[in-house]
Amino acid sequence: MGRTLPLALGACVLLFAGTAAAAPGDGSGSPDVEMEPDAPPPAQGAVAAPAPGAEPPIVKDPKVAKKWLTAAQVLVSKADALAKKGKADDAKPIYENAVVAYGKAIEAGDDPNVVFALAALDDKLGAFPAAIKGYKQVAATPKGVRADTLKKLPGLIDAASGKVGVVTLAITPEGATVSLDGVEIGKAPLPEPLLLLPGAYKITIAADGFQPKEDIDIAVEAGGETEKKLDLDPVIIDLHSKHEEAYVPPPPRKPHRKSRVPLYAGGAVTIIGLGGGIVLGELAVKQHNIFVAPNTSFDNRLDAQDNGRQYAHAADACFVGGVVGALFTGAWYLFEYRGKVAYDDGDDSANPNAPKLVLAPWVQPDVGGLAALGRF
């Protein structure tokens, strides 16, 4: 049940303006209440401020308790009026804020009648476990409780107890953490049995050095009692077991190939060189034919000689480039491109479980034996 303060604080604001309400313990009206700060300045001898991170001590102040009680009574009256009009959904959050206001009044005061009022409101809202706890608290401290309230307590406790189930847990080992539906509720042994509304619940128990038990089903029936004994088994550590390293297969190798660009470049140089050499060689032969022809003039013969020499040198250079390109392309293909793939596919040195020595039979028509292959 969510317990928020907006409406309770709103009621306190009304009280600042002098809202009239009944005093605790009686049904008579009270004069206007003058609101004072919730945290009055500490008197002489007051307890020093708590250390950082520590919860502040609860200060008992009857005036503050009375303000919260008055606010709770105003909220209950307003919620009751809405409930009578059939507006239960609107009344529910106001009731919840009244529960919070009653709790503040109990923290600041010591009136058991306020505890009874809160228990009665919890009973009214269907929070029977909280109501039973409040009723029993009032019955345990009857001083200052009205006689008619004490007379009604046994019947109220019996009526509320018939609407819940009692679950008693006997847990081993002590100190184990107990959780109900994923919410931690304490350490074993629990101080008192669990009071739960009817339904299905799951209990989880865990402790250091023990194997946890999770999602233990508990079925609760109204008015029923359930006893459950839960023992955790210790964690057994075998100090004599030998550690065996599990075989981990090596990751699959991916084929690795060198770039093909050198192959294409070398092939292009080879083709261009050889093709250019052939063309330039033909041109050089043609100039030679002009040079040796009997009817060629002296000037033309000189030109043919000069041109033929240049074509021949260019053809030689092209043939040399083509041969170099062919040699480079062939070497790259054999030793870098094709050779690297074959080496990578057959290399098993990365496998830690690969055999260091492999024996294979070697048989010939007239002799036989074993061939040993290995890597050291």
C-alpha positions as CSV (number, residue, x, y, z in Angstrom):
1,M,0.0,0.0,0.0
2,G,1.6,3.2,-1.1
3,R,1.7,5.8,1.7
4,T,2.2,9.3,0.5
5,L,1.9,12.6,2.3
6,P,0.4,15.2,-0.1
7,L,-3.2,15.1,1.4
8,A,-1.9,14.8,4.9
9,L,0.2,17.9,4.4
10,G,-2.8,19.6,2.9
11,A,-4.8,18.8,6.0
12,C,-2.0,20.3,8.1
13,V,-2.3,23.5,6.1
14,L,-5.9,23.6,7.0
15,L,-5.0,23.2,10.6
16,F,-2.7,26.1,10.4
17,A,-5.8,28.2,9.6
18,G,-7.5,26.8,12.7
19,T,-9.4,23.7,11.6
20,A,-11.4,22.2,14.4
21,A,-11.1,18.5,15.1
22,A,-11.6,16.0,17.9
23,A,-8.9,15.5,20.6
24,P,-7.4,12.0,20.9
25,G,-9.3,9.6,23.1
26,D,-12.6,11.4,23.2
27,G,-15.3,12.5,20.8
28,S,-15.6,16.1,21.9
29,G,-14.6,19.0,19.8
30,S,-11.5,21.0,20.4
31,P,-10.6,24.6,19.9
32,D,-8.7,25.8,17.0
33,V,-5.2,24.4,16.9
34,E,-2.3,26.7,16.5
35,M,0.3,24.9,14.4
36,E,3.9,25.1,15.5
37,P,7.0,24.0,13.6
38,D,7.4,20.2,13.5
39,A,11.0,20.5,14.6
40,P,11.2,22.9,17.6
41,P,14.6,24.2,18.6
42,P,16.4,21.7,20.9
43,A,16.3,22.4,24.6
44,Q,19.3,22.4,26.9
45,G,20.7,18.9,27.3
46,A,19.3,17.8,23.9
47,V,21.0,14.9,22.1
48,A,23.7,15.9,19.7
49,A,23.1,15.6,15.9
50,P,23.6,12.1,14.6
51,A,26.7,11.2,12.6
52,P,26.4,11.4,8.8
53,G,24.6,8.4,7.4
54,A,22.9,7.5,10.8
55,E,19.2,7.8,11.2
56,P,18.1,10.8,13.2
57,P,16.6,10.0,16.7
58,I,12.9,10.1,17.0
59,V,11.9,13.2,19.0
60,K,8.8,12.7,21.2
61,D,6.7,15.9,21.2
62,P,3.0,15.8,22.2
63,K,2.2,18.9,20.3
64,V,3.6,17.5,17.0
65,A,1.8,14.2,17.7
66,K,-1.4,16.1,18.2
67,K,-1.1,17.9,14.9
68,W,-0.5,14.7,13.0
69,L,-3.4,13.0,14.8
70,T,-5.7,15.9,14.0
71,A,-4.6,15.8,10.3
72,A,-5.3,12.0,10.2
73,Q,-8.8,12.4,11.7
74,V,-9.6,15.1,9.2
75,L,-8.5,12.9,6.3
76,V,-10.5,9.9,7.6
77,S,-13.6,12.1,7.9
78,K,-13.1,13.3,4.3
79,A,-12.5,9.8,3.0
80,D,-15.5,8.4,4.9
81,A,-17.7,11.1,3.3
82,L,-16.5,10.1,-0.2
83,A,-17.0,6.4,0.5
84,K,-20.6,7.0,1.6
85,K,-21.2,8.7,-1.8
86,G,-19.9,5.6,-3.6
87,K,-16.6,7.3,-4.6
88,A,-14.3,4.5,-3.2
89,D,-11.6,5.1,-5.7
90,D,-11.3,8.8,-4.6
91,A,-11.4,7.8,-1.0
92,K,-8.6,5.2,-1.1
93,P,-5.6,7.5,-1.5
94,I,-7.0,9.8,1.2
95,Y,-7.2,6.8,3.6
96,E,-3.6,5.9,2.7
97,N,-2.5,9.4,3.6
98,A,-4.4,9.1,6.8
99,V,-2.4,5.9,7.6
100,V,0.8,7.9,7.1
101,A,-0.4,10.7,9.3
102,Y,-1.3,8.2,12.1
103,G,2.2,6.8,11.8
104,K,3.7,10.2,12.2
105,A,1.6,10.8,15.3
106,I,2.7,7.5,16.8
107,E,6.4,8.4,16.2
108,A,6.0,11.7,17.9
109,G,3.8,10.6,20.8
110,D,3.1,7.6,23.1
111,D,-0.7,7.4,23.1
112,P,-1.7,3.7,22.6
113,N,-5.2,5.0,21.5
114,V,-3.5,6.4,18.4
115,V,-2.0,2.9,17.7
116,F,-5.5,1.5,18.0
117,A,-6.9,4.1,15.7
118,L,-4.3,3.2,13.1
119,A,-4.9,-0.6,13.5
120,A,-8.7,0.0,13.1
121,L,-8.0,1.9,9.9
122,D,-5.7,-0.9,8.6
123,D,-8.5,-3.3,9.4
124,K,-10.9,-1.2,7.5
125,L,-8.6,-1.1,4.4
126,G,-8.0,-4.8,4.4
127,A,-4.4,-4.7,5.7
128,F,-5.2,-7.4,8.2
129,P,-1.5,-8.3,9.1
130,A,-0.8,-4.7,10.0
131,A,-4.1,-4.4,11.9
132,I,-3.3,-7.6,14.0
133,K,0.1,-6.2,14.8
134,G,-1.4,-2.9,16.0
135,Y,-4.1,-4.6,18.0
136,K,-1.6,-6.9,19.8
137,Q,0.6,-3.9,20.5
138,V,-2.3,-2.1,22.2
139,A,-3.2,-5.3,24.2
140,A,0.5,-5.6,25.3
141,T,0.5,-2.0,26.7
142,P,-3.0,-1.4,28.1
143,K,-2.0,1.5,30.2
144,G,-3.9,4.6,29.1
145,V,-6.2,2.6,26.7
146,R,-9.9,3.2,27.1
147,A,-11.9,0.5,28.8
148,D,-14.3,0.0,25.9
149,T,-11.3,-0.4,23.5
150,L,-9.7,-3.1,25.7
151,K,-13.0,-4.9,25.8
152,K,-13.2,-5.0,22.0
153,L,-9.6,-6.0,21.3
154,P,-9.9,-9.9,21.6
155,G,-12.8,-9.9,19.2
156,L,-11.1,-7.6,16.7
157,I,-7.9,-9.8,16.9
158,D,-9.9,-13.0,16.3
159,A,-11.8,-11.5,13.4
160,A,-8.7,-10.2,11.7
161,S,-6.8,-13.4,12.4
162,G,-9.5,-15.4,10.6
163,K,-8.7,-13.4,7.4
164,V,-5.0,-14.2,7.3
165,G,-2.8,-17.2,7.4
166,V,0.0,-17.9,9.8
167,V,3.3,-19.2,8.4
168,T,6.0,-20.4,10.8
169,L,9.5,-21.0,9.3
170,A,12.2,-23.0,10.9
171,I,15.4,-22.3,9.0
172,T,18.9,-23.7,9.3
173,P,21.5,-22.1,9.5
174,E,20.9,-19.1,11.7
175,G,21.6,-15.8,9.9
176,A,20.3,-17.0,6.6
177,T,18.7,-14.3,4.6
178,V,14.9,-14.8,4.0
179,S,13.1,-13.2,1.1
180,L,9.4,-13.3,0.3
181,D,8.4,-12.7,-3.3
182,G,11.8,-11.2,-4.0
183,V,11.7,-8.8,-1.0
184,E,14.1,-9.5,2.0
185,I,12.1,-9.8,5.2
186,G,14.8,-10.7,7.7
187,K,17.4,-13.1,9.0
188,A,16.8,-16.5,10.4
189,P,15.4,-17.2,12.9
190,L,12.5,-14.8,12.2
191,P,11.3,-13.1,15.4
192,E,7.7,-14.1,14.9
193,P,5.5,-16.1,12.5
194,L,4.5,-14.4,9.2
195,L,1.0,-13.1,8.9
196,L,0.0,-13.2,5.2
197,L,-3.1,-12.6,3.2
198,P,-4.5,-15.7,1.4
199,G,-2.6,-16.5,-1.8
200,A,0.5,-18.1,-3.2
201,Y,4.0,-16.9,-2.2
202,K,7.6,-17.8,-3.0
203,I,10.3,-17.9,-0.4
204,T,14.1,-17.7,-1.1
205,I,16.7,-18.5,1.5
206,A,20.5,-17.9,1.1
207,A,23.5,-18.0,3.3
208,D,27.3,-17.8,2.8
209,G,28.8,-21.2,2.4
210,F,25.5,-22.9,1.7
211,Q,23.6,-23.8,-1.4
212,P,20.6,-21.4,-1.7
213,K,17.0,-22.5,-2.1
214,E,15.0,-20.4,-4.4
215,D,11.3,-20.0,-5.2
216,I,9.9,-22.3,-2.5
217,D,6.2,-22.3,-2.9
218,I,4.0,-21.4,0.1
219,A,0.2,-21.6,-0.1
220,V,-1.6,-19.5,2.5
221,E,-5.3,-20.0,3.4
222,A,-7.4,-17.7,5.5
223,G,-7.4,-18.8,9.1
224,G,-4.8,-21.6,8.4
225,E,-1.5,-22.3,9.9
226,T,1.5,-23.6,8.0
227,E,4.8,-24.8,9.4
228,K,7.8,-25.2,7.1
229,K,11.3,-26.5,8.0
230,L,13.9,-25.4,5.6
231,D,17.6,-26.6,5.8
232,L,20.3,-25.3,3.5
233,D,23.0,-27.8,2.4
234,P,26.6,-26.7,2.8
235,V,28.7,-26.2,-0.3
236,I,31.1,-29.1,-0.6
237,I,34.5,-28.4,-2.0
238,D,36.5,-31.4,-3.2
239,L,40.1,-30.7,-2.6
240,H,41.3,-34.0,-4.0
241,S,39.8,-33.6,-7.4
242,K,42.3,-33.1,-10.2
243,H,42.0,-30.2,-12.5
244,E,41.7,-31.4,-16.1
245,E,42.1,-28.9,-18.8
246,A,39.2,-29.2,-21.2
247,Y,40.0,-29.5,-24.8
248,V,39.3,-26.3,-26.6
249,P,39.3,-26.8,-30.4
250,P,41.2,-24.2,-32.3
251,P,39.1,-21.6,-34.2
252,P,38.5,-22.4,-37.8
253,R,41.2,-21.0,-40.1
254,K,40.1,-18.6,-42.7
255,P,41.8,-18.7,-46.1
256,H,44.2,-15.9,-46.5
257,R,45.2,-14.7,-49.9
258,K,47.6,-12.0,-51.0
259,S,46.3,-9.1,-53.1
260,R,45.7,-9.8,-56.8
261,V,46.8,-6.3,-57.8
262,P,50.4,-7.3,-58.3
263,L,49.2,-10.1,-60.6
264,Y,47.2,-7.8,-62.7
265,A,49.9,-5.1,-62.8
266,G,52.6,-7.7,-63.7
267,G,50.4,-9.2,-66.4
268,A,49.6,-5.8,-67.9
269,V,53.3,-5.0,-68.0
270,T,54.1,-8.3,-69.6
271,I,51.4,-8.0,-72.3
272,I,52.3,-4.3,-73.0
273,G,56.0,-5.1,-73.1
274,L,55.7,-8.1,-75.4
275,G,53.1,-6.5,-77.6
276,G,55.0,-3.2,-77.9
277,G,58.2,-5.1,-78.6
278,I,56.6,-7.0,-81.5
279,V,55.1,-3.8,-83.0
280,L,58.4,-1.9,-82.7
281,G,60.3,-4.8,-84.0
282,E,58.1,-4.9,-87.1
283,L,58.7,-1.2,-87.6
284,A,62.5,-1.7,-87.2
285,V,62.4,-4.5,-89.9
286,K,60.4,-2.2,-92.2
287,Q,63.0,0.5,-91.9
288,H,65.8,-2.1,-92.5
289,N,64.1,-3.1,-95.7
290,I,64.0,0.5,-96.8
291,F,67.6,0.9,-95.9
292,V,68.8,-2.2,-98.0
293,A,66.5,-1.5,-101.0
294,P,68.6,-0.7,-104.2
295,N,66.4,2.1,-105.3
296,T,66.5,4.0,-102.0
297,S,68.1,7.4,-102.2
298,F,71.0,8.4,-100.1
299,D,69.0,10.7,-97.8
300,N,66.2,8.1,-97.4
301,R,68.7,5.5,-96.6
302,L,70.2,7.7,-93.8
303,D,66.7,8.3,-92.4
304,A,65.8,4.6,-92.5
305,Q,69.0,3.8,-90.8
306,D,68.4,6.3,-88.0
307,N,64.7,5.3,-87.5
308,G,65.4,1.6,-87.7
309,R,68.1,1.9,-84.9
310,Q,65.6,3.8,-82.7
311,Y,62.8,1.3,-83.3
312,A,65.2,-1.6,-82.6
313,H,66.3,-0.1,-79.3
314,A,62.7,0.6,-78.3
315,A,61.7,-3.0,-79.2
316,D,64.5,-4.4,-77.1
317,A,63.5,-2.3,-74.1
318,C,59.8,-3.5,-74.5
319,F,60.9,-7.1,-74.7
320,V,63.1,-6.7,-71.5
321,G,60.2,-5.1,-69.7
322,G,57.8,-7.8,-70.8
323,V,60.2,-10.5,-69.6
324,V,60.7,-8.8,-66.3
325,G,56.9,-8.4,-65.9
326,A,56.4,-12.1,-66.7
327,L,59.0,-13.2,-64.2
328,F,57.5,-11.0,-61.5
329,T,54.0,-12.2,-62.2
330,G,55.0,-15.8,-62.1
331,A,57.0,-15.5,-58.9
332,W,54.3,-13.6,-57.1
333,Y,51.7,-16.2,-58.1
334,L,53.8,-19.2,-57.1
335,F,55.4,-18.0,-53.9
336,E,53.1,-15.3,-52.6
337,Y,49.5,-15.8,-53.9
338,R,49.1,-19.6,-54.4
339,G,51.9,-20.6,-52.0
340,K,50.6,-18.6,-49.1
341,V,47.2,-20.2,-49.3
342,A,48.6,-23.7,-49.4
343,Y,50.8,-22.9,-46.4
344,D,48.0,-21.3,-44.3
345,D,45.6,-24.2,-45.0
346,G,48.1,-26.8,-43.9
347,D,49.7,-25.1,-41.0
348,D,48.5,-26.6,-37.7
349,S,51.1,-25.1,-35.4
350,A,48.5,-22.8,-33.7
351,N,46.6,-25.8,-32.4
352,P,48.0,-26.7,-28.9
353,N,46.6,-30.2,-29.2
354,A,48.1,-31.0,-32.6
355,P,50.4,-34.1,-32.5
356,K,54.1,-33.3,-32.6
357,L,55.0,-36.5,-34.5
358,V,53.0,-38.3,-37.1
359,L,53.9,-41.8,-38.4
360,A,52.8,-42.9,-41.8
361,P,53.4,-46.3,-43.6
362,W,55.7,-46.2,-46.6
363,V,55.4,-49.2,-48.9
364,Q,57.3,-49.9,-52.2
365,P,57.2,-53.0,-54.3
366,D,60.5,-54.3,-52.9
367,V,60.7,-52.5,-49.6
368,G,58.5,-51.0,-46.8
369,G,58.8,-49.0,-43.7
370,L,57.5,-46.0,-41.8
371,A,57.7,-42.3,-42.6
372,A,58.0,-39.9,-39.7
373,L,56.7,-36.4,-40.0
374,G,56.8,-33.9,-37.2
375,R,57.4,-30.3,-36.0
376,F,59.7,-29.6,-33.1
